[in-house]
Amino acid sequence: MVNKRVQNIEISGIRKFFNKVSDYPDAISLTLGQPDFPVPISIKSAMIRAIENNKTEYTANAGIYELRKEISNYLYRSFDIHYSPDEICITTGGSEGLFSVFNALINEGDEVLIPNPAYPAYESILKIMGAKISYYDMNDDFSINVLRLKDVLASNDNIKAIILSYPSNPTGAILSNENKKELYEILKAKNILIITDEIYSSLCYEEYNSISQFQDLKDRVVLISGFSKMFSMTGLRIGYVCSNVTLMKEILKIHQYNVSCATSISQWGVLEGLKSALSDVDMMKENFVKRRDYVYSRLIALGLEVVIPKGAFYIFPSIKKINRNSEEFCLELLHKNRVACVPGSAFGSKGEGFMRISYSYSIENLEAGLNRIENFLNNKI
């Protein structure tokens, strides 16, 4: 009675563990990637004005032109990425952007390379579509294993697309300038589609690098990003997709039949945010760096192996020295010490042996949660 492909996937492991917290009223959740900062006041005011001025009707399928133009300007000024307003579509969050791009450009049976570990939506959406999924490896510091990727691409002519994700969820890794150049040399020689998920681009703690900065790859690059993390507006659902007009024509078909257009009042809010709230983003980023440093130092003091993140707001410590798989470990941690973290296995086979901690929470919550993790580990190590 239901789609067999849907039957064969599960809800995200991130949500699975977040939902379990409701069974433990005294638990501390470090699961979701949801900043605890309020939406910048200028964005709130703009959305209120939009309602008062009755700007609640459908927008163009691609989104209001003013916002697409402002995103174009923002990408150019901030990242040296060049897309015109006609090459941008406003989506209902980054998730809808991913869904629309995959459905528009990937056929049943097409082989797609995805990182491992990675955000679980990549694999699940592709499975719903009947695509063939292959994986590329990361180094021990979660940077891309360029040599291994080169070998995979050289030995397989059937790959239709590769997905990149920087800064990374769950690891917080970024694309270094050296890796960007190496990746460019590999991909310019291979006629495949490049889908780059850059939803955390505004929360990069070092110089930002993107494959979409290479103009000569533009005809094969699709950039997906959004404002849920950037403006702490996860529930207001505004993302965007960038591509050349030929690909955008197809992406817009899926987007239109899926949602018609993104929420109008949220679009007007983001437009104002790009003009006046970038200082709020800088403030958030400064706080995330402090939280990252605190969590990192605590985990190191606990004797865990951990790579310091360089973007996003996740940290991915190894729990391999504890004789538990990651799901068992996280379930026991929640049951006995009332802390919810996401098992690394939720992010793919190479996530096994790790857990993801989100430091998008307050220092007070992080301290309390880490104290409970410390008590738990004292009985394990």
N, C-alpha and C positions, 0 to 999 in steps of 0.2 A: 504493500500500500504506500510505501514511501520510497524516496530515492535511495538506492542502495549505496551510492557514494556518500550520501549524508550519514547513513547508518554506520559507515565505516570510519567516521571521524568522531572525536570527542570534543567536548567544550574545552577551552583553553585551560591548561594546568594552572595558569595564573589565576583565572577566575575560580577554578575548582578550590584552590586553597583560600582565596579570599572569602568564598561562600562558607567554608567550614568555620570561619571565625564566629559566625552567628551562633554556633553551638557552644561557644565558650565566651560568655559575656565579659569575663575578666581578662580576655586575651588581648595582646598587643599585636596589631597587624603591621607588618613591614612588607606587604605584598604588592600593592598597586603602584603604578607609575602616575600618581596624581599629586601635583604640587599642592602644598598646604597654604599657599599664598592666595589672597583674594584676587579676583579679576581686577585689573587696573581701573581706577575710578573713571578715567576718561572713556574707557570702553563701555563701562556700565552706563554712563551718561549718554553716550551715542546711541546705545540700544534703546534707552528710554525715549530719547528724541525720535528715533525711528518709529516706535510704537505711537507716540503722540502725533506724529506727522503721517500716520497711516501708511508707512512704508512696509506693509505686511503682505503685499501681493506677490505673485510669482515674479522672479527676476528672469533674465535671460538664462537659458540652460547652463551656459558657461559661467554665469555669475555676473554681478554688476561690473560694468566696464571700469568704473573708477577704482574698484578694488584690484582688478586684474592689472591695471596700469601701475598701481602702487606696489603690488608684489613684484612686477617687472623691475621697477626702480630699486626696490629693496634688495632683490637678488643681485643686481648689478653693483650697487654700492657696497654691499656687505660681503659678497662672495665672488665677484667677478664672473657671474653666471648670466648669460644673455638669453632671455626669452621675451618676446613681444607680448602684449596683452592678448593677441589672437592665438598665442601658443600656450595659454594658461586656462585651465578650467577649475572653478571653485567647487569643491566636493563636500559631502557631508562627513567631514573628518578624514583623516588619513586612511582609515580602514575602508571607507567606501572608495577612496582613490585607488587603493590596492585592488579591490574587487573589480572595479570598472576597467582598470588597465589590464589585469590578467584576462578578464573575459573578452576584452576587445582584441587582444593581440596573441593569445595563446590558444592553440587548437587542441582538441583531444588527441592524445598520443605524443604531443610535442615534448621534447626533453628540456627541462629547465634545471639549471645549476643554482643551488641555494647554499648559503653558509651553514655551517654546523659547529657550534650551536647558533640558534637564530630565533627571532620572534616567531612564535608558532603559527601565526596566521598565514605565512607564506606557504607552508606545507599543506595546511588544511584547505585553503582556497584552491590550490592546484590539484589536490586530490578530488575535490568536488567536481572540478572541470575534467578530470580524467587525464591530466597531464602525467608524464613520466618525470620523476624527481630524482636528481643526482645531487651529490654534495661536494663541496670543496672544503679543504682543511684549513684550520688556523694553527699558528705557532703557539708555543706555551704561553706567550704574553697576549694571546688572542689577536695578534696582527695576522693579516692574510699571508698564507704560505704561497708566495708568488711562484716559486719553482714548481711546487706540486700542481698549482692551478695551470701553469703552462703545459705541464705534461698531460693533464686531463684534457685540455682543449686540443692539444696536438694529436691525441690518440682517438678523438671522438668527433666526427663530422656531423653528428646528428643533433648537437645541442642548438636549440632555438634561442635561448635567452639565459642570461645570468642575472641574479639578484645581488645587489650590494646593499649594505646597511651600515651607515656611519653617521654619528656615533651609534654604537651597537647596543641594542637590547638583546641579551642580558649583560654583556660584559663591560660596557662603557668604553670599549676600544674605539679609536678613531683611525682615519686613514692618514698615514704619515706622508709627507711630501715625497719621500723616496719611493714608498709603495705606490703612490699615485702615478709617478712617472713609469715605474715598472709595469703597472697594470695597463697603462696607456699603450706601451709598446706591445704588450700581448694582445690587447683587444682591438687595436687598430688593424691588426693583421688577420683578424677573425671576424667574419661577417655575421655577427650575432647581435641580438637585441640586448641592451643594457638597461636594467630597471634599477634605479638607485633610490632607496628609501632614506630620506634625510629629515625625518620628523624631529630629531633632536639637534638639528644644525645650530640653533640659537644657544644651545647649552654645551658648547665645546670649549674646553678650558685651555686649549692651545690653538695654534694656527689651524684654520679650517681648510681641509682639502676635499675636493670632490671631482669625480670623473667627468661631471657635467661642465667643468671649467674648460674642457678641450673643445673648441669650436668645430674641429674637423670630425668629431664623433657625434655631433649634435643630431644628425639624421637617424642615429640608432639609439639615442639615449632618451629615457623617460624618467623624469624626476618627480618624486612624490614627497610632499611635506605637508605642514599644517601648523595650527596655532594652539592646539590643545595644551601642549607643554609650554610653549613659548609665552603665552599669555595666561596660563593657569585657567583655561576655560574648557576643560575636558568634556563637560556636559553640553556645551554649546555647539559642538560638532562642525568645525570649519577646517577643511584641509584644501589642498590644491594639487593639481597635476600639471606638469609642463612637458611639452613635446613639440616636434615640428607639426605643421598644420596637417600633413597627410595622415599621421598617426592620430592626431587630435580629432580629426573628423570621425574616426572609428570609435575612439574612446567616448566621445560625446554621445554617440548612439546608446551605449550601455548606460552611461550616466543619466541620460534623459529618461529612458524607460525604467530605470531603477528609482530615481528620486525626483525627477523633473528639474529641481534646482536645490541648492543649499538654502538653509534658513535665511530669509532676507534680513531680519534684524541682527542676526549674528554677523552677517557680511558687513553691514554698516558699522557695527562695533569694531570689527577687525580693521576696517579702513581707517578709523580714527586711531586705533592702537598703533598701526604702523607709522602714523604721523606724529604721535605724541607720547607713546608709552614704552619706547625702547629703553628708556632709563629704568623703568620697572623691571625689564628683562635683565638688565645689568645687575640690579640689586638682587634679584633672585639667584642669578649665577654666582655672585659673590657668596651668598649664603649656602648654596649647594657645595661650593668648594670647601667651606668651613665644615660642613656636615660630612663631606667625603673624607676629609683629612681626619676627622674625629673617628669615624667608623673604621677607616683603614688602620689607624693606630691601635684601636681596641682589638681588632681582629688579629693583627700582628702580635700584640701582647698575649693573646690567647693561644698563640702557637700555630695559627692557621696559615697556610700558604695562600697568598692573595696578590693579585696584580692590581696596582692602583689605577682606577678608571681615569680617562682623560676627557670624558664627555658623558652626556645623559645624567641620570641620577641613580644608577644601579652599580652594585659591587657584587662580585661573583667568586666568593672564597671556595677553596677546595675543602671538601670534607672526606677525602679519600683515606685519611689515616684512621677514620672511625669506621668500624666494621658494620656499616649499614649502607644500603643503597639510598639514593637521595630522597626518594619518596618516603621510605620507612623512617629515615632520619627526621624529615620535616614533620611527619605525622606524630612521631614520638615527642619532638620538641613542642609541638602545639598541645598535645595531650598532657604532658607532664609539667611543662614550664610555661605554657600559655603564651607562646610567641609563634606567629605565623610568618614563615618565609616560603618562597617558592622553590620546589625541588628542581635541580638543574635538568632533570630528565624531561621537564616540560618544554625544553628548548631544543630537543634533539638528542641523539645517541651520544654525541660528544659533550653534552651537558651533564651526563651522569657523573657522579662524584663531586658535584658542586651544588651550591644553593645560591639563589638570588635574593639579595637584600636590597630593598628600595630605601634610599635615604632622602626621599621626597617628604619625609615626615619631620616634625620638629626635633630639635636637639633633645628636648625632654623625653619624647617618645623613643628616640634612638637610644638614649642612655638607659632608659628603663628596659627596653627590649634587649640590649646588649648585656645588661646585668643578668637577665634571665638566661640568655644564651650562655654566658660564662658559667652560671650555676649548673646548667645542663651539661656543659662540656667537662666540668670538673668531675663528673661522674662517669665520663666516657673515655677520656684520654689517660 
